Amino acid sequence: MFFWRHREKTPLERIRDELKQKSNGTKADLKPLSLKEQILLEEIKKETERHNLNNITRTKAYLDFYLRFPEIEWAFLGHMVSRNGGYNMTDLQGELLTRLLSKKERTSLFSFLERGNWLIFQDVYPQFLLYQEGLRRGKRLFYLLPHLHVSTFMETVWNHFWENKDRYIHCIALVINEQSYLEKRVVQHPVYQKEVLRKFEFFLQDVLSFNHILFPYENRGLKGQTLHQFESLHERILLGKRLYAVLFKNKDFHRQALDWARSHPHTGSRKDYWPQLFHYVKEGAPGLAYPLRLKGCKLRKGASRFYSPKLENAWKNVSQPEAEPGDWFHDVRAASYLEDDIDMIDGEIKDEYCKTLERLEIAALAKKAIKF
């Protein structure tokens, strides 16, 4: 007589089953909190606010957390992507874009970038702090996530991560969560649709380097990926998966990128990773026209470096309104992105980025400010 044992479900199958139940059911009411729980949540909110002042403080907080808890791989991915957010912000006050865009246009773009950067941090960092406190107490505390307005999608994933420590599923779940969180609050927000995305669509994609995510490493190397459809949630999530493959699946590159990040504090200036091309001090004479300086990723002989200011000298801190309420998770199909279906990617991007920079320099030199 044969006895067949049921195959044990994989972590991903268990997550999908639980999410399917949640997507079909009604949202449970929040349970009352004890005084101790209320105090903990207030401390988490205050600690999050303390680090959510600007792109510099956020980016540093991500790396500091990853160095303490390397199993939370999104913290390092978030750190590296957030560096790019800072570069894009300071570009708006740098040497080239000030020739192409008006002050009002640059301010609109900065507001768009800053809002997204701020929203992601205020959603994800409380999750990190709750995990940290759970480890300290030796028990899971993820039942408190709804009180922090975190999606039920992540509550499910955090609980499974506590049990199985699947780093990939956890990291990609955070990619899905953060991009879905931004979808209505930034990407589809009517103000940003009108003032930024519709207005600057061609400019953002084909002239600026906003669509390049760069991962610097030793000896001025650059790896990364390029996004061609920013408004597509699907494409942004796939980009996150490709960036994971670049950053984590090649262990040697991961070590190089982490060593570089630890030894190069983020300032927002592109001088951080390419001091031969960029400087946070203006080297050229003000108001004077200049010949083309770039040739094959290098400066021509005698050419001054491009001005790329530190964030603290480019933009003041901005006070943000509270995040719009609501849970994005309603469809279990979001879990399909959790499949580990992308192999290691080399991600060399230096030549592609150099061509973008050359196009931008030519446009700035022509002084043909694009009118919107």
Summary of the structure (lengths in Angstrom):
residues: 372
radius of gyration: 22.0
end to end distance: 77.7
largest distance: 91.1
contacts: 1115
relative contact order: 0.15
helix: 60%
strand: 6%
